[in-house]
C-alpha cells in the first residue's frame, strides 16, 4: 500500500510503522503552564517487535484475570512514591520553570519548528519509506517512525532499564541468560519480560513501569521530524529486533498545537483540554496513532494550585502537593487502548455533589427490560483480548448496574448540573447495564467543557465531555446525549474499529443504543409511548439524513469507503485516512444516521429480543478488541442462521448499506410509515394551527415534546413566508426561548429565513453559547444577502473566533469570506 497524501482531499496520514515496532505502554511526565500555554516534559515508550517480525495471531487469546476495583484504589497512591536514583535530567520534576535542553550551555540545534533534530531534516512523508525496507536492512539503519505534529522535540534517548533496583528478577530465567552478553540485548529482554507479565501481576508491572520510566538515559538517539512524524534511529541498528525497547522523548507542545485547546471556561478561568479527532493526540505527545497500537499508560501531571486535572484513567486521582503552589496528579490505565482514547482536561473545575445522600437515585436498583438477561454471565473459556485485568471476569463488576461517578463543571454551572446531571447519570448507567451487561470501565467522570467545544459530547475511557448546550431546557437533550456517550463505553472504546474509516461501528451503534438506553431510563414511560417516541425520532433522523445526502459529496456518504480493502495497511503499518482532515466532515452525521438505521433495521427484522440477546453475546466475545464490519455481520448471521433463508447476507448488507452512497433502498420503504405515527400527526395538526396563529394567538401555552417541537419548526421552515405576528405568537405559545438547544436551533433558523428582526438577539446568543450547534447558522445568515444579517454574522464571528474550535472557525470563515 502506498502512503500517498492528496493535499486537496485533506487526507490524514498515520505514519507509525506498527508492523515493525508496537507500543505496549507509555509513561507521561508533564507540567502544564497556562502562562505560556505549553505542556512540557517527557514520555517513555515501551515496545515489542511488531507483527512483521513475529507471529502473534495465535497468541492473542490468553488468560484473562478478574480485576478488583477495590485493590486498584488501595494501590493507586503507592505507585506515586518510588525512589529511583540517578533519574535523567530530561525530566522536569525538580525544575518546574527552567525546562529547556538548549538553554543549558548547549548549542541550539532547533529547526524552524523548534525541534532539536540531531540529524539531517527528513524530506516530508516519503522519508518513512526507509523504515519499510527491512528486507534490505544491510544498507541503512532501522527507523522507528512515530506519529507526531505541532511538537517541539528536544531530546530522544535510550532508557537504561537495567539500572533499576530490583530489576534483576527479570533476568533470572534461562531464556534471558542465554545470549544476553550485550547490555543492549539485556535491556530489551528486560522490557520483553515486563510487557508480557500475566494480568494477575498488573500491580507489580505498573510499579516497574514507573521505576523504569525514572531510570537514567544510556545514550542519545538520532532523530528528525517531518510534518507528520518523528523518526528515530540508533547508529548501527539495522533491524527492529535490535532496536531499543524503552526510549524517552523530551518535548514540549506548542500553543497552536491542534490536539489541545487553551481557552477559558464559562466562569472566565483558564483551562486546557484535548479535542479528540481529527488529529487525536499526536500534537500532545509522540505516539503510534493506528488503532492496532493498543497500549496501557501512566501519567503524572503537575499544575498550579487551584487547578484540577481530569484524565481518562482508572483511578480517581487525588492531588499531591510537591512544593508551594504546585500539585501533582497521577493516573493509570491497565486496559490496552489506542493512543487516540487518551484524554486530559485541566481547569478550575468544581466537583458537583448532592446536598443529601437521601436524594440518591437508583444506585442499586436494577432496570428491567422486556428481554432475557440469561447471557449476563462470566465469559466462558476466557476473554479474547490482549492480556489485562478484566471487569467481565469480575462477579462484582458484572452485577454492578451503576458505577461510581462524579460531575465537574465551571462554578457558574454548578447548580444547573446539580439539578439535571446528578439525577440523570445513575438512571442512564443502570439502563445501559440492563441492556448490555457489565460496564467496561470501573468509574466515570462527566465534565462540562467550555462553550467552544465543537460537539455536544465526547466519550473517552472513564470520562465524558459534555457541552453546556445540553443543560438548558429540561432533561431530554441532556439525557439522550448522555446515553449516547455512555454507549461509546461498549462501542467505540471497549470495542473499536480496526480501520478508522469505519466510523459507523462507533457512531452508528451509539446512536442506536441511545434510544434504547433512554427509553429504559424513563421507567415511568409505558412501552407503547416509548415506541412512539422512537418512531418520531426516526422520522427526524430520516429528514436529517435526506438533507445531508442532498448537500454533501457522494464519497463522504459511504460507510465503508475502502470496501474490500478495509483494514489493510502498508507493509510498515502506515496508512492514509481519506478526508481525515476535511473540516466539513466533522459536522457530518451520515455515519451516525445510516449506521443507526442499519442496526434498527436488523433489530426489527430479527426481532428485538433475539437481536439484543445476540448483541450481549457479541460484547462478551469482542470486548477489548478491534473489529471490522464483517466481524459483526458474520457473527450475527451465524448466530441467527434462519435469517439467511430470507435473503439476508453480509454481501447484501454491504451492497445496500455500507458500500454505497445515498439513501439505502430498504430505508426508503420503511420511512414512509413514520409520518403516520400518532406524535407526528399531532405535529401536523399543530402546524395547521401555527399557520393561522396570527389570528388565534392567545395567552395559553401549548405543550409538545421536544422532538415534536423540532419537527414542527422544521415543517414551518418549508413555508415560503411567515409574518412577524405568526412568529411572535409561535415564540410565546411554545416558550421557544426556554426549550433545549435542538429546538432553539430550529427557532433561530426560522428567525433568519423570515428576517424576523425581533429574534436576532436570540440568534446572537445562540452563536455564542451553543457553538457546537451554530456553525451552519452563519451560512444561513449570509445566504439571504441581507445587510443586517450579514453584519450580525460578522459581528458574532469576530467575537467568538479566537475562542472557537479550529475546524469550526475554518468552516465559518469559508462561509463569510
N, C-alpha and C positions, 0 to 999 in steps of 0.2 A: 504494500500500500504506500503510495507517495504522499508525503506531507506537504502538499502544495496549497498555500494560502491564496485566497481570492479577496484582495482588499475591498473590491466593490461589493462583495457579498457580506462583509462583516463577519468573516469566519473566525472561530476561536480555536487556537491550537492547544493541544495537550501534548507537551514536549517530552515529558518524563519517559525515560527508557525503562519502563517497569518490567519488561521481559528479561532484562539483564540484572537489575538490582531492584529489590522490592522492600519498601519501607515497612517496618513492623512496629515501631514505637518511636515517639518523639517526645522530647522534654523541652518545654519553653521556659525561659527565664527572662522576664521583661519588666521594664519600667515605663509607666505611662506619664508623659509630660504634657499637660494641657497648655502651658505657655508656648511651647514650640510646636505643638500639635504633632508630636513624634512619639512613637513607641520604639524603644531600643533595648537591645540585649542579645540573647543568643538562642539558638535551637540546636539540640543534639539529636541526631538521627541515628537510629539503629536499623541495620539492613540484613536481609538474607539475599542470596542469589535468586534471580528470577526464574521464570518458567522455561526460558530458553537454555538454562544451564542445568536444570534438574527437572525430573518428572514429579509433578505434585498432584495430578488429578486423582490418583487413587488414595492419597493420604489426607484428603480434605475431611472425610468423616472420621473424627477422632473422639475420644472420650469427652463427655460434657459433664460438668460437675455442678451441683446445686450451689447457688450463691446465697449467702446470708447477709441481708442488708444491715442487720444489727452489727455484724462483725466489721462491715465497712465503716460504720460510724465510729466505732471504737478506735480503729487503726488510722483513720484519716489524719488525726493530729500528729501521731507519732512519725509519720512519713516526712514531716517538715523539719525534723531536728536530727540531722545525720551528720556527724563530724567527719569531714573528709579533708585531709591535709593537702597542701600544695595545689589548691584549686587554681584553675587557669585564670590569668589576668583578663581573659576575654570577657568574663562575666562582669556585670555592673553591680554586683551585690554590695561591694564595700565603697564604691564611689558613685553616688547617685546622680551627680550632676556633671561629671567630667569624663564621660564615656566617649572616647574618640581615639581610635588607633593612630590616626595620622597626627595627633596633637601631642605625642609623647616623644618628640625628638626624631621621629622617623620622617622620611621623605613622603610627601603627599602624592601617592600614585593614583589618585582617584580619576576616573574618566569624567566626561561631562555630566553624567547622571549621578555622580557621587560614589560610584563603585570603585573599590580599591583593587582593581584587577592586577594580577601578578603574572600575566602573560598576554600575548597579543590579542587584541579585541577580535571576537568572532564576528563573522560577517552574516548576521541575520539567522533566519530559521534554518537555512540549508546547512549550517555548520553541524547540526545534530546528526547528519548522515555519517559523520566519522564514527560516532559511537555505535552505529548499527552494524558496522562491518567487523564483527568479531571473528569471522572466519579468516580474515586476512590480518590477524592481530599482530603479526610479526613486524609490521612496518610502522606502527604508531601506538601510543598509549591509549588505554581504555578511557573513555569519557563517561562520567556519571552525569546525567542530564536531569535537572530538577525544573519544575515549573516555577517561574519567578518573574515578577514585573513590578515596577514602581518601588523597588527597594534599593537601599544603599548597602551593598555587601562590603564589609570591612576586612574580614579575615576568615579563612577556612583552614581547619586543622584536624589532624587525626587525634582521637582521644585515646589516652593510654589506660585502657580499662584494666590492664594487668597490674596497675599501681594501686588499685582499690583494696583496702584492708579486708581480708576475709574472702577475696575473690578466688583464692586458691581452691576452694571447694569445687569450682567449675573446671579444674584442671586435673582431677583425680582419676577420671575414667580412662580405661585403656585406650579408647579411640582418640583421646586428647594427647596422651603422652607419645603416641606414635606419630612421627613426622612433625613434631612441634618444636624443632630446634630453632627455627627462626622466630623472633619475637613477634613479628607482624602476623605470622600464621597463628601463633598462640593467642593473640588478641582476637583474631577473627573466630577462633574456636570457642573462646570465652563468650563472645557475643552470640554465637550459634546456640550454645548451651542455655544462655539466658533467655533468648527469644522463644525457645522451644520447651521451656518449663511447662509441666502439666498445669491445668487450670486450678487444681486444688492447692497450688503453691503461688497463687496470684499475689499474696501479701509479700512474700519473700522476693518475688520478681519485681514488684514496684520498689521495694527497698533498694535492691541492687541497681535498678534503672536510675534511681536518684543518686546513688553513690557514683555510678559510672559517669553520669552527666556532670558531676562536680570534679571528676578526675582531671589531672593536668593534661595539656596537649603534649604530643610527642612528635611534632613536625608539621609545618605548614604545608598545605596542599595548593597546587596551582589551580587558578580558577579564572574564568572570564564570564561576562554577561552579554546577553543579547536582549532584544526587545521582550522576548517571552521566556527566556530560560537562563539558568545558571549552570555552567558546565565546569566540572571539577575533574582533575586528573592527578595522579601521583606518578612522578617520573619513574619509568621502568616497569610499571604495572601494565601488562598487556591484556589481561582477561578479567572479567568480573569476579571470578573466584578468588583472586588475589587482592582485590581492591579492599581498602579499609572498611570494616563493617560498622564502625562508630565514628562519626565525624561531627565536629562542632562548627557552626556557622555564626559568626558575629555580624550583626547587621542593624540597621535602623530603617523604619518606614519613612515615607515622605508625606508631607501634609496633603499633597494632591493624590496620594495613593488611592486606588479605586476599590480596595477591599473594605475599607472602613470609612465612616462618616464622622467628621468632627463638627459638632453643632451645639446648640443649646436646647435644653428641654423646655417644656411649656411653662416652667417657673423661671426661666431665664438663666439657669445654671448650666455650665459647660458639661458636655458628655461626648462619648465616642462609642460607636457600636459597629459591628460587622454587618455588611449589606446583603450578603448572600450572592446569588447569581447576578450577572453572568461570570464575573471574574473569580467568585468564591474567595479563597484565602491566599492566593499566590502573591498579593500585594501586602499581606500581613506577615507571612513567613515563607521561606522557600520550602517546597513540598512536592509531592507527587500527586497531581490532581486526578488522574484517571481513577474511576471508582474501584478498579481492581486492587489498588494500593490501600487495602483496609488495615488500619493500624490502631493501636491504643496510644494514649498520651497522658502526660502530666504537665502542669503549668504552675509556675509561681509568678504572680503579677503584683507589682508594687505600685501604689498610688498614694496621693496625699490624703491627709486626714479629711474626713467628710465625704469621701467618695466610696461607693460600694461597687465591688467587682462581681459581676454575674457571668457565669460561663456554662457551657454545655457539659458540665462534669457530673459525676455520680454522687459526689458528696456535697452537702450544704456547708460550704467553707465558712469559717469564722476568721475575722481579721486578726493578725498578729502584729503588734507594734514592734518595729525594728529599731526605730530611733524617733526622736521628737518630730512629729509631722509626717511620718512615713509608716504606712501599714502594708502588710503582705497578705496575699490571698493565695491559697493553694487548692488546686482541683486536680482530679484524675479521672480517667475512664479505662475500664478493663474489658470493654466490649469492642472488638475491632470494627472501626468505622472508616469510611472515606474521609480524607482531609477536608473535603468541602462541607462536612457537617459540623466542624469546629465553629463555635460561636462565642463572642465576648461582648459585653456591654459594661462600660464604666461610667458612672454618673452619680449624682447626689440623689439616688433613688430612696424613697421611703417605703418600708415594708408595711403593707396594708393588713391590719389584723382585725379580727372580730372583737367587739366590745365585750361579749359574753360567750362563754362556751355553750351556754344554753341554746344559742341560735344555730349551733352546728347542724347542718342538713345532710342527711344521707351518707354519713361517713361509713356506716356499717350496713345500711340497708342495701339489699340486692334488687336491682331492677329485673323484672321478669319479662321475657319475650315469648311470643307465640310459637317458638320453635325449640327443638330439643337442645339441651346442653350436654348431651351424653359424651361429646367429643372433648369436653374440658377436662382432659386427664393429662398426666405427665407423659412426655414424649417417650414412646416405647422404642427401645433399641438405641437411645442416644440421639443427639442432635446432629444435623448435617453441616453446621457452620464451623469456622475455624475454632480451635480450642480456646475456650474462655469461660469464666463463671457465667451461669445462665439462669435467668429467672424462670424459664419454662420448666426447669428441673427442680424448682423450689416449691414444695407444697404450700408454704405460707404465701408466696407470691401469686400462685395460681388462684388462690381463694380470696385475693385482696381486691375488692371492687373499686376502692378509692385509694390512690397512692398519696403519700404526703405531698403537700403543695403549698406554695407561697405566692403572694402577689406583690409586685413592686411597681411604683409609679412616681411621677413628679408630685411634689407636695400639693399642688393646686388641683390634682385629680384624685386625691386620696379618698375623699368622701364619695365621689361617684363610683369609684372602683369598689368601695366597701358595699355600696348599695346594689351594684349589678354583678360584679365578677365573683365575689365571695360566695354568693348563693348559687351561681351557675356552675362553677368548676366541679364540685362534687357530683352534681347531677349528671353532667356530661361525661365525667370519668366513669361513673357507675354504668351509664348507658353503653359506653364503649366496651367495658368489660363484659357486660351481658351479651354483647353482640359477638365479640372476637375472643374473649377469654383473657389470658394473662397479659397484663401491661408489660411491654418490653422493657420499660425503664422504671427505675425504682422511686423516682421523685419527679416533681415538676415545679419549675418557676414560671410565672407569667409576668411579663414586663410590658407596660405601656410605653412605647417608644416615642420619640419626638414626632412632630407633625410633618416633617419632611420624609418620613418613611414612605416608600413607594408602593406599598401593598397594604392590604387590610390585615395580613398576618404572615408569619413565617415560623415554621417549626424546625427545631433542632433537638438533638438528644437532651432531655431533661429541662428544656427551656422553650418557651413560646413567646415570640414578639407579637404584640397586638397594636394596631393603630388606634389612636384616640377616637377615630371616626366610628368605631363600633359601640361606643359607650352611650351617646345620647339617644333618646327616642325609644326607650324600653329595652326589653331583653332579647327580642327576636334576632336582630342582626348580630348582636354580641354572642348569643347562644349558638347560632348556626355557624358563625366563623370559628368559634372556639371548638365546636365539634369537628370542623374541617381540619383544623391544625392538630387536634388530638388524634384524628385518623391517620395523620402522617407518621405517628409513632410506629404504626404497623407497616404502612405502605409509603415508602419514601425514605424511611430511616432503618427500621429493623429489616425490611425487605426493600432493596434498592434496585434501580435499573442498572444493568451491566453496561448499557450503552446510553449515554446522556440524551441522545436524540429521541429515546422512547419516554418522553416526559409524561405521557398519559398513564404510565404504570403508577406514578406517584400522584399526579393531579386528578386523573380520572377516578381512581379508587377513592381518594379523599373527598371528592365532590359527591360521589355516590354514597359513601358512608356517612357523610354529613347529614343527609336527610334521615337515614336510619337511626343514627345516634340521637338526633334532635327529637324525632318522634318518640323515642324511648325515654328521653329525658323529661318530656312533658307527660308525666304519668297520669295527670288528670284528664288527658285528651283521649276520648274514645277512638277505637281503631278506625272507624269509618271516617271520622273527621281528620285523623292523621293522613289517611289515604287521599282525601280530598285536597288537603294542603300540598301533598307531594305531587298530585296531578297539576295543581296550579303552578307550582314551582317548575315542573317540567315544561309547561307552556311558556313561562318566562324565559327559560333557558333555550327553548326551541327558537323563540323570536331573536334572542341574542346570537345564537349560532347562525341563523339565517342571515342576519345583518352582517356578521363578521365574514361569512363566506362571500358575500356580495362585495365586500370592501377590502379584501386582502389578497395577497399574492397566492396563487394556487399551491405553489410548492411549500408554503408555510402552513397549509391546511392538512398536510399528510402526517398521520400519527406515527408512521414507521417509514421515514423518508429514505432510509438506506435499504429498505426491503430485505432481499436475501443476504445482503452484506452487513446487516445489523449485527453489531458485536465484534466485527473484525477490526483489527488494528494493524499497524505496520510491524515488521519483524522486531523492531525495538520496543514496541508497545505504544509508540506515539500515534496520535490520530488528530483529525480535524473535526470540529463541531460546526457544521454548516449553519450560517446565520447566527452563530452563538453570541455575537456582539451586536446584532441588529437591535437598535433601541426600541423600535416599534414592537418587536417580538415579545418583549417583557410584558406588554399590556394586552397581548392576545389571549383569548380564552378557549381557543379551539381544542387544545389538549384536555382542558378541564371538561368541556361540554361534550365533545364526541366520545371521549373516554367514559364519561358518566352514562351517556345514552347506550353505549355498547353494553356496559355492565347491567344497566337497568333492563335492557332487552333480554340478556341472558337469564337474569333472575326471574323475569316474568315467564319466559319460555320454559325454563326448567321447573319453576315453582320455587317460591321464596324460601320455604323451609328446607328444601333439598339444597338450594343454592348456598344458603348461609351455613348449613352443615358442612358442605364442601369447603367453603371459604375458611372455616376454622381449621379444617384438615390442612389446607394449603399453608396457612400461617404456621401451624405446628411443624410442617415439613421444611419450610423455606426461611424461617426467621433467621436473621444473622447472615443472609446470603444475598447475592446479586442475581437477578433473573432477566430473561428476555421475554417478550410477549408469548412466544411459543411454549415456554415452561408452564405458564398459567393455563394456556388453552389446551395443551396436550393432556395435562393432568385432569382438567375439567372433563374432557370427553372420555378419558379412560375411566374416571370415577363414575360417570353417568353415561354408560355406553348406549343406552336406549335412545339418546338424542341423535346418534349417528343415523338412525333409521329415518329421521325427519329432515335429512339433508344438511344438518349442522356439522361443519367440519372446520378444521383450522384453516384450510385453504379458502373456504368461502368467507370466513371472518376476515382474513387478510384482505381479500378482494373487496368486500363490501364496506369494511370499516377502517382498516388500518393503512392500507397501501394506496388509497386514492384520495383525491381532494374532493371538496364539495360536500353535499349532504348525503349521507348513506341512504340507499333506497329503502331499506326496512324502516328507517326513521320517518321518511316521507309519509308512509302509510299510517304509522302509529300517531303522528302528530295531529291528524285530522280529528281525533276523538277528544283532545284536550280542551278544545274550545267549548265543548258541550257540557263540561263539568259544572256542578252547581255554583261553585265560587266564581268561576269565570262568567257564568250567566248573570250573577249578581252584579258583576262589574259592568256588563253590557247595559243593564238597566240603569246603573249609576251614570254611565257615560251619556245616556239619553238625557237624564236629568241635568247633568252638568252643562250640556249644550244650551239648555234654556234657563240656566241658573241665574242669568242676569235679571230674569223676571220673577224667579221663585226664591231668590236668596232670602233666608231668614236667619235668625239668631241661633237656630238649632245646630248642634254639632253632630254630624253623622259619623258612624264608626264602621271602618273597614279594616281587615287585616293588613299588615304592612305590604305583603305581596299583592293583595288586591289593589291597594293604592298605587303600587308601582305599575300594575297592568292598566289601571285607569289612566294614569298620566301618560303612559306610553301610547295608549289609544288616542288620547287627545292630541298628542304630538303629531298624529297623522292628519289632523284637521288643518285646512289651509289658513283659516283665520279664527281667532277667539278675541272678543272685545275685552278691553280693560275691566269692565264691570264683571264679566264672567270670571276672569282670572282672580279678581279681588274676592269674589264670593267663594271660589274654589279654595283659596288660601285660608279663608276664615272658616268655612264649613268643615274642612278636613284637618284644620290646625296643622298645616303643612310645615310650618317652622318648628313644630315640636316633634316631628317624626324623625325616623332614623335616616342615616346618610343616603341609603339607596333611594328613599322617597324624595328627600331634599334634592338629590342629584337630578331626578326627573323633573322636579319643580323648576330648578334652575334652567333646564333645557327649554321648558315651556316659556319661561321669562325671556330667554334670549330669542327664541324663534319668533315670538309675537311682540318683541320690543316693548315689554312691559316695564317702563322706567321705574315704577314704584318698587319693583323687585330686584333692582340692580344691586342694592346693598346686600341682599341675601346671596347673590352670585359672588360678590367680592368676599364675603365672609366664608363662603364655601371654598373658594380657591385658596384661601389662606389656611383654614383649619382642616380641610379634607383633601390635602394634596395627593393622597393615594388614589383619589377617585376623580379629581378635577382636570386631569390633563387634557382631555378632548373637549372640555368646555371652552378652552382657549380657541380651538379651531372653529367652534360654532360662533364664538364672538367675532371672529374675523370673517367668516364666510358670508355674513349678511351684508358686508360692505357698508355698515352703519358707523358713522364717525364716532358717536358716543360709545358704542360697544367696542370698537377697536381701541379707543382711548382707555376704556376700562381694562381691556386685556393687557395692554402695555403697562398700565399702572400696577396691576396685580403681579405681573411677571417681574417687574422691576423690584417690587417689594420682597418677593419670595425667591428670586433667582439664586442669590448667594447661599441660601439655606436648602435649596431644592436638590433632590436626588439628581445625580448626573445624567442618567438616562432620561428622566422626566424633563430636565432642563433642555436637553438636546432636541427632544421631540417638540416641545413647545416653541423653542427658538426657530425651528424649521417652519412652524405654522405662522409665526409672527413676522419673520424676516425673510 
